[in-house]
Structure formats: C-alpha cells, structure tokens
Amino acid sequence: MNILDKLAVLADAAKYDASCASSGADKRNSLGTGGIGSTEGMGICHSYTPDGRCVSLLKILLTNFCVFDCAYCVNRVSSNVRRARFTVQEVVTLTLDFYKRNYIEGLFLSSGIIRDSDYTMEQLVAVARCLREEHRFAGYVHLKTIPDAAPELMAAAGRYADRLSINVELPTEGGLAQLAPEKSQPRIRAAMGDLRWRIEEAGQARRRAGRPRVNPPKFAPAGQSTQMIVGADGADDRAILATTDNLYGNYRLRRVYYSAFSPIPDASARLPLHSPPLQRENRLYQADWLLRFYGFGVDEIAPPDAGGMLDLDIDPKLAWALRHPERFPVDINTAPKELLLRVPGLGTRNVARIVQARRHGALRAADLQRLRVPMKKALPFLAALDHHPRASLDNPARLRAQLAPRPHQAGLFD
C-alpha cells in the first residue's frame, strides 16, 4: 500500500477524535532560530483557538490496527475495516511536506494499540522526537497518549509535544466496563494525574528560573485535554457534566471535547441503533463554557429534578434564567460582573465592554446596542437608565416561546 492510500485510510479513521484543537500553544522557540514551521486535502482538520483564529492540523492515526475490542470503536480488533499502518518516517515526511507547503500548522497524531501500550507509545514518541531533534520542527504537535504506557514514555512525550491528551472515552465507570472492559477508568485517571503533576512541575521550574539564558525544558506547555463519547451508553447530560466538572477541577484539563456517538458497521447489540441529536453535543459544549467561564455549577445547569438532560430547544443559560425569574432584571449600571455573566445573550466580551463603558457614565439601551449586545435575548433580563422589562419576566413560558431560536439560528456560545 503506498503512502497516499495509507493517508486515505488513516485520516478517515482519525475523524472520530474531536480533541485536536491547538488552542493555548505558543511557537516553539526553544529549538533555536530558523526552525521549520510558521503558519486542503486528506487528513487536514480545522480547529479554532480562543481568539477565533483558524488553524489547520494534519490529523491522522499511526495505525488503525488495534488489539482492543471496544464496542463503540470502528477500529476495534473484531471490526471488518480496511487496515493500514504508517512507519515513523512516513509520518515525519508527510508532516514536513504538508508544513512546507503551508497546508498545515501542526500535527495531531493518535493510534490504535499495536502489540502493547509501551510499543505503541514508543512509536508515537519516535515521530515527535524525529520532528523536533532531527528536523528542528517548530510547529504544533499534539500526541494522543496511552494510559498504560510506562511513565518514562509519557515523560518523553511531554518533552516533544505541545499538548497531550488521554481520552476518558465514556462518562461513567459503568459505561466503560460495559463497552470497553479492557480499559480502566482508575488507570486513565491515574495517567491524567501524572500528566498534571509533570505539567505543573515544569511550569513551576520555569517560573523559578525567571529568564536565564537557558530556560528549563517545557513539558506539554499547551496542557492536556480529553474526549467523551456522548450517546453510546445510558449516561445522561447531568452525569456527563459531573464528570467534566471533576476533570477540570482535579486534573486542570484545558478542554473536554464531546463527540456524538456514530453508529458503526457490524455494531454490538449493546450499542444504540441511532446517533443522539447533534444538538445535544452542541448544548454540552455550551454547558461546558458555563462551567469554565461563567461561574455556573452542574446543579444549576442540569438540576437534579430536571430529568438529567439539557433542553435541546434553548441554550442552558437561557434555560437557567427562565427557571429563576426572581434573579432578574439585572441592572447593567450597578450589577457585579458575576451577575452580568448570567444574563442570557451576554458573553464574556459583552460583559467586559459593559463594565468598562459604565465607568464613564450611566448606560442606556442604545449604548448596549453600540456595545454589540444581542438585544432581543438580553433586554428581557436587563434594566438600564431608560429601560425596564416590566412584566416580561412574569410569564417565563411566553418569554421562552419568544426567545427559542429556530434550528438554523441556534448559536454555539451565548
């Protein structure tokens, strides 16, 4: 099989992994000046940084052979799919060729498990080592690590990669035991904890060193991330968000990614016949942002008495506001930042603009429009110098009907 045929197979096999964003990574200058890299085809995925910049990554598997038999995975050992395997040098060559043509800004490399975890991890590390040391590659590298690999291999991966990730796969230990019994949630969590310790230790060493001529080596400076499959098991949104909150709190993850389960050929009878609604994945991402940036807790987003599932018709912040009309209206001229962040339609940038603008005088409704506040969604929950929502909050059901967007209008982060 030639390299282009391998690329077609292994790029397609990598499409199920969503955790490939390059947010949080700086250019690698520690390799010296003049290193290769600055910033459509098979294997190129587009990701977005927090500032809205679009970056392109070569997203491939080293191989789709795998000794594991996870029921939800198209590359499981019992799956009847076309198999392929890159050599280390082939991945290096593809990455450099794509980079020099300015098709990509970095590499996202994952793999099925071949032979055993240590052998597979050695191959992944060998790719990153060759790129960094032999070719002075200064672009972004994200490695998908393997929880059961030896600690020294994980340490080596962090020296060469900008970001590392370990997939928790499913939200609950019960779901993992049912659908992927060869994997262990305690082992996955232990590996995440080890990565957190190494990342924080490297960061502290660099801070202690200040700015000497030679800085201490970096270790995965863009942190670690993970991915959960949504809809393959019976976990509801509340369980998913509880796991997410735990991962952010205990392991300082940069991102948790959600991937809606997609039916696969020759699927196990233990799996659902259909994918969950894509809107469910969208709502989980919105809820994720509320946890990370808006000060919400899991119980507020998915209360215990609400059935465990997020509302698919409206975003979770609006759903919370409609459940708590007594908390509104919020006065934009006096309310603290934390309360403004809970107003539907107000994002972190909107709130920052409001806080800055009101230092120079009381704000009116027209000022909000100039600050690019989404007026239809926000005004029913806000009070300004010349505006009060009056009785609009007295009937949450009617307000919900007015604000519920049509499917094509639903935004991602409000």
N, C-alpha and C positions, 0 to 999 in steps of 0.2 A: 504494500500500500504506500503510495507516495505521500509527501508531506501535505499537499493540498487536500487529498482525500481524508487524511487524518484530521486536518483542521476542520473540515466539514462535519465530521463525526463528533469531535471533542469540543468544538464550540457549541454545537447544538446540545450536547449533553450538559454543558455548564449553564444553560439558560435558566435552570430551576433554582440557582443560587442567587438570591437578591442582594446579599450583603457585600456589594463590591464598590460602594461609593468611596471616593478618595478624599472626603472632607477631613480637614484637620491636619493635612500633611504639608510641610514646607519643602522647598527644593533641597536636595542633598548637596550641601557644600563641603561636608566633612571629607569627601573623597578627593578634594583638591580642585583647582580651577580647570576648566576645559573639559570636564566630563561630558559624555554623550547625553543629550537629552535637554529638551526645552519643550516647551509646549507652544471609506465605507467598504466594509467588507465583512467576511465571515469572522466571527469572534470578537467584533468590536462592540462594546456596550457603552452607553452614555450615562453618566452619573452627574450629580449636581452637588456642589459644595454649598455650605450655609449662606454664602454671599450670592448665590444664584448662578455661579459660573458653571458652565457645562464642560465636563472633561470626558475624554474617551480612553477606555482601557481595553487591552487585549484580554478577553475573559475566556479561559479555556481550562479543561481538565488535562492533567498529565496523562491520565488513562481513565477509561470508563470500565475497565475490569475491576471487580470488587469481590472480596471473599465474604462480605457480609450479605445478609438476606433481609434487609429492612423492607417491610411490606410496601411502604409508600414510595420507594425509590425505583426509578426506571432502570438504574444501573445495577440493581441487586444481582447476586450471583445466579439466581434462578430466572432472570429476565432473558427473553429471547430478542436481544438487540444486537445491532452490529457493533463490534468491539474494535478499539484501536488504542495505540499507546505511542506517545512521543518519547524519544530519547531526550536526555538533558540538553544535548547540544541542539536538537531541533527546536526546543522551546526558546533557547537563547537566541538562535538565529532568527526565528520568527519575530521575537520581541524587538531585536535590534533593527531588522529590516523595516518593520512597521513604524518604529520610532523615527528612524532616519527619514522616512517619507512623510513624517508629521501626521500619520494616521491616528496615532495613539499618544497618550501621555504617561502610560504606565502599564503594568501587568497585574492581572488578578489570576492567581493560579491555585487550583484545587485538584483533588484527585480521588479516585476510588482507592480502596485499600488493596495493595498487591503484596503478596507473601505475608507481611505483617505490618504493624503500625510503624515500627522503627525503620524498616526498609523503605517504606513509602515516604516517611518524613525525611530520610536521608536524601532521597531523590529531589524532593521539593527544595530542601536547603541547598543542594548542589546547584540548582538552577539559579537561585538568588546569589549564591557565592560567586558563581562564574560571571554573572552580570556585573556585580559590584567590583570584584577584585581583578578579574582579567580584562573586562571591557570598560571599567570605570563608568558604568551606567548610573546616571544621576536622576533617573525618572522614578516614578512612584511604583512600589512593589507591595502587593497585598498577598499574603500567603494564608491559605486555609490550613490550620494546624490540626493535628490528630491527638485527642486527649490521652491516649495510651502510650504515646511516644515517650522515649527517655527524656528526662529533664535537660540533659546536655544538648539534645537536638532542638528542644524548644528554645533554649538559650541562644543557640546558633541562629535559629530562625529570626529571633527578635533583633539580632545584630544587623541582619541584612535587609529586613523588611520594614516598611514604614508602618504597616498595620498588620495585625494578626487577628484571626477570628476562629472561634470554635463554635460550631452550631449546637445549640441545645436540642434541636430537631423538633421536639414536641413540648407543649407547655407543662405537662404533668408527668410525674414518675410513672404513674399507672399507664398512661398512654404509651410511653416509651417501652415499658415492659411488655405491653401487648403487641406493639407493631415493630419494635426493634430490640428484641430481647438480648442481642449480642452487645448492645450499648448500655452504659450505666450512667444514670444521672449523677450519682455521687462522684464518679470518676471525671465526668465532664466538669462539674463544679470545682473539683479539686484542681484540675488543669487551669480553669479560669482564675482561681485564686492565686495559683503560682504565677500566671502571667501578670496579674495585677501587682503582685509583690515586686516582680522584676521591673515592670514599667515604672512604678513609684520609686524604687531604689535608684534606678538610672536617673530619673528626674531630680531626685534629691542630691545625687552626686554632682550633677551638672550645676545645680544652684549653689552648692557649697564651693565649687571650684571657681565660680564667678566667670571671668572672661580671660583665662590664661591663654598662652599661645596654642596649647593643645588641650581641647576640651575632653572630658571623659566620653567614652563611646555612648551613642544613643542606643536605646532599646525600644523598638516599636513606637517611635515618637507620636504617631497618629493613633495610638491606643489599640483597643481590641473591640470587636463587635461580634454579634451573633445573629442567628436567624431561627425563627419558629415557623413551622408549617401550620396553617390555620385550616381547620375543617376536616383533617384526616381522622381525628379521634373525636370524642364527645366533649372535649373541653369547651366551656362557654367563654364569652369575652371577659367576664369578670376574672375567671381563672387565668386567662392569658395575661391580663393586665397585672394581676397579682404577681405572676412570675416575672413580668417585665420590671415591675417596681423593685422586686427583690434583686434582680440582676443589676439594675442601675445603682441601687444602694450598697450592695455587698461587693460588687466587682468593678465598679466605676467604668462600665462599658460606655463607649462613645455612642453606639447605636444598637438598637434591637430592630431587626428587619422582620417583616411579616410576609409570608408567601402563601397565597391561597392554594390549597391542595388542588392538584390537577389529576384527573383520572389517567391511569397508565395502562398500557397493554397487558393482558393476562394478569389483571389485578387480583389480589386476595379478596376473598369474600368478607374479610374483616373491614375492608375499606368502603366508604360511601360510593354510590354509583355516579354521583354528580359533584361538581365543584361547588363550594359555597359562593354566594353572591360576591362579585368583586367589590361591591360597595362595602361589604364587611371588612375587607382588607383596608379600604380607604378610611373607614371610621376608626379602625385600630390605630392607624398612623396619626389621625387627628388626636385621639386619646393619648397616644404616646407623647405628643408635643405638649399636651396639657399637663402631663406628669412632669416633663423635663423643664418646661419654660414658664408655666403659668400658675404653679403653686397648687394644683389640684391633687387630691388623693384618690386612690382607687375607689373608696366607698362613695365619693362624690360623683365620680364619672359613671360607675356601674353599681348603684346601691344594692344592698342585699335583697331588698324587697321588689326589685325590678325584673326578676327573672333571669338575671345573669347576662343578658345580651344587650348590646348597644342598639339604639334606634337607628334604623337604616335610612329613614326619611329626612332626618335633620342631624346636624353635627352635634357632637357630645357637649360642647359648651352651651349651645342654644338649648339643648335638652335640659341641662342643669339649671339654666336661668329660668326656664318655664316651670320647673319644679319648685323654684324658690322666688316667686314674685315679690315676697316680702323684703328681699335684699336690694330691690330696685325702686325708683330710679337712682342712679349714681350721679352725683354732681361732679361734672368734669373740672370744675374750678377748685374743688376742695378735697376730693376723694384721694386717698393714697394710691400709689402705683399698684399695689397688690389688689385693690378692689377694681381699679380700671381694667386690669388684665382679665377680669372675669366678665366683662361686658361682651356680649356676642358681637362679632364683627371687628373688635379691636384686637389687632395683633401687637406684638412687642414693639414694632416700629411706630405704629399709630400711637401707642401709649407714650413712648419716648418723645414723640413730637408734641403731644398734648402737654406733658409735664414741662417741656422746655418752653412752649409758647405761653403757657399761663403765668409764667414768671413776669411777663411783660404787660399783663392786663387780663381782665376777665374775658373768657371766651364765649362767643355766641355760636349759634347753629351754623352760620355762614363760615365761621372760622374753621369748624370741623370739616366742612366740605373742602376748603382750601388745604387742609392737612391730609386730604385723601382718605377720610374716614368713610367706610361704606354706610351711607346714611340710612338706607331702608332697614338694614339689620340692626344698626346701633341705636338710632333715635328712640325707639320704644323703651329703651333701657337707660337713657341718659337724660339728665337735666342740665341746661345751660342757662346763660343770663337771660335769654329770650325764648327759652323752650322748656316745656314740661310735658311728659307723655300723658298726663291726666289719667283717664280711666282705662288706658290701653292694657295695663297690667292686671286689671280686674277680671279679664276673661282670657286666661292663658290658652284655652283651646282655640279661640278665634285668632289670637295672635300667632299661634303655631300655624294655622291654615294660611295666614297671610305671608309668613316668612319661610315656609317649607319650599325649598327650590325645586324646580323641575329637574329631572335626572341629569340633563346636559349642563345645568347651571351649577351643580354641586362642586364647590371648591374643595381643595385639599386641606388647607390650614387656615382656620378662621379664629 
